[in-house]
């Protein structure tokens, strides 16, 4: 029935590790919305096992249930039996790709034809800048041309900040030397794919912070997309190709650490060795690579106290990045960094480590569910009475911006990446958030 | 079997959105948290009102379709596995907390409310609902009632049945009835409330629950005692009770559990110890301190190698961590974790523990024992692999011996998990034929067509329609 599936003994072992105790249920954002077993990890694992053992058909319904998962991995934190849910989900999505089930066209286009090609992405950035700069976006809006876009894209375009001009982007040098008298480390900055278009400033801020703390920062040549989205969507060979490119680029760069500022990318980088379990040589290289990957918050916290130049007398809260908290187990350092800010009153957000519904491109492929999850999140955010919600991942940041608009909090609250916030409080210059509050 | 006509009737009652019957949806409701049991239902219905529940039961009763009421599906005795097919009646839309009555100290809830959410809600008002089963963050109050769930606070506070004052329930006939209420004293007729609690969904469908609340204890303290022999640990439990002290919690971990827990959580537990006891007392600060001091003295006198009272709330939390992570630590080791709950009178714990150790050796199995020593409810937990058929046979034989030992010591085969499918082969043996028959007559009085959770508690009269074993 499903004979084309390649089910390894390892996959079967991982499936059998689930004892269906149900402890994951309350941690699952989609189960919280829908309340059905088909929308929780226990049910999904059962379905994957059913398909892998040929008791169930790999059909459109299976695809629907598996695609409805955010991949936030909160269930891994909740699981008493240490089930590798992320791996199981990736395997299931690989089954789906192998079986030619029709996946979402937006997803296919973005992953296969955009993110794998750095030059196309670069051109997209230029194009976007042109559209924004020339007022074409507003024009399109007023002529209702945006209605031609699918509703999810139409809804999400409103939160995109102006992108940096190609002239500025071209000026970036490959090396930013340490601005401190010390030379602690040589750090490669993982710039990401889409990150470097929409959040170019955050990458620059990351570099500025690191140089001020005594690091030489290298923008490694030939690096590219981390492949996380491909892997989550079942495009394993594309993910492997991207991983190889990044591993090679890192090896040639000779840096001490490879630092990233996106929880989702960071986790993918830290799990590269999973991709090469059948290839001993690449596996060894991947393990070496993984050992050198760090999230920016880990590094900053280690190098703290930070040299703050300004205080910020506001109340702020923190929304975990799922892949930072559940995947990389980094919860403390971003919170500690926030609490080091002079004047800042930190308030913990209830269920801070519940997904906001962004989940890569889930908010484009599953817009209604994503918004339901976001609305629940915003109710908790509202209850904190914070003026600032801080995130540690670009996807979460965009989603929180969307949430602020949706819940009508835009007059009283803003969202920002922690790195940008720290940058604004340590360096003079363009202090957007600080000035606005 | 659900015919087209009945399917339409069901859909008319709950609406298209709340009727699920695709193969994959049914597959996801073919199991609960019990290892080894699986069978497919024919449909899942998710009613939103009592009237809908009544209408569904009427149709099912007329057509003799099995009805398996379900909350979060965390039970450990196969109680919600649909072994005769039929419909799963999913109650999680009944999730409202209706009223906290501050005059009568009661809370009225719908059965789909999550246990830990109820705790949070009442504790915010300085009130206390003691039953705290291990699954409380997932389990529903309805499920807790169906199984008469216990927990770690059983020693002092009892179990679910001690807190249920009144119910609204629906019979297979579709009649909506009430029993009990907010009265502390009520002897008008048989105690239907107590009968329905622990009836595992075989007598009626519960649609509303009135629970008794206590004032939230003001103070709490934790103590740990380590032993280089198993027997003194059990004797400590006996001695504490004999000295007229009832702690809130008395939990025991045996050596194999201590080792596994420490490997998992790195708590720095002494791995050479044969047992550890975790004891908690709550109440007024002065009284708690007096009790704890006395408990520490008793433990040392009986033979504890080391006794330590936590000085801060943080320290208490760290100590209790050893118990809280026990299941997590154990279930990581092997794919199949079989958690049992044989229970004995508290004076027989020492004998029970030695018996389990001996049985585990005889059958060459890994059985780690932890559990609620204070109420005699132990959890011998077997770490195995369901794919290893030979070992599974030995597991079954070993547990059979454990059950027989429990009964011989005046105990019971199940303290808090229920009979379901897993224990039905030993129920008659424990109860005796006459009691067993009487219970079956009660079942028939409520449910003459045997539609409510058939094949549970009692060995089935019908031929099982589906494969039970996975």
Contacts between the chains, C-beta under 8 A, distances in Angstrom:
chain1	res1	chain2	res2	distance
A	13	B	335	7.3
A	16	B	335	4.3
A	16	B	336	7.8
A	16	B	385	7.8
A	16	B	386	7.6
A	16	B	387	7.2
A	17	B	335	5.6
A	19	B	33	7.3
A	19	B	35	6.5
A	19	B	331	5.8
A	19	B	335	7.7
A	19	B	336	7.0
A	19	B	337	5.5
A	20	B	31	5.7
A	20	B	32	7.2
A	20	B	33	5.7
A	21	B	33	4.7
A	21	B	74	6.6
A	21	B	135	7.4
A	21	B	331	7.6
A	22	B	32	7.8
A	22	B	33	5.5
A	22	B	72	5.7
A	22	B	73	5.8
A	22	B	74	4.5
A	22	B	135	7.0
A	22	B	138	5.1
A	23	B	135	7.2
A	23	B	137	7.3
A	23	B	138	6.0
A	25	B	72	6.0
A	25	B	138	5.1
A	26	B	114	7.0
A	26	B	137	5.5
A	26	B	138	5.8
A	35	B	46	7.6
A	35	B	90	7.9
A	35	B	92	5.1
A	35	B	93	7.2
A	36	B	20	7.1
A	36	B	25	7.4
A	36	B	28	7.6
A	36	B	44	7.9
A	36	B	46	8.0
A	36	B	90	8.0
A	37	B	25	7.8
A	37	B	28	3.8
A	37	B	29	5.9
A	37	B	73	7.3
A	38	B	20	7.9
A	38	B	24	6.6
A	38	B	25	5.5
A	38	B	28	5.0
A	42	B	28	8.0
A	43	B	28	3.9
A	46	B	27	6.3
A	46	B	28	5.6
A	46	B	30	7.8
A	46	B	31	7.0
A	47	B	24	5.8
A	47	B	27	6.7
A	47	B	28	6.7
A	50	B	24	7.4
A	50	B	27	5.5
A	55	B	27	7.5
A	56	B	23	6.6
A	56	B	24	6.1
A	56	B	27	6.1
A	57	B	23	7.5
A	61	B	22	5.8
A	61	B	23	7.8
A	61	B	24	5.2
A	62	B	24	6.3
A	65	B	24	6.4
A	80	B	327	5.5
A	80	B	328	3.6
A	80	B	331	5.2
A	80	B	332	7.6
A	81	B	328	7.3
A	81	B	331	4.2
A	81	B	332	5.7
A	81	B	337	7.5
A	82	B	328	8.0
A	82	B	332	4.8
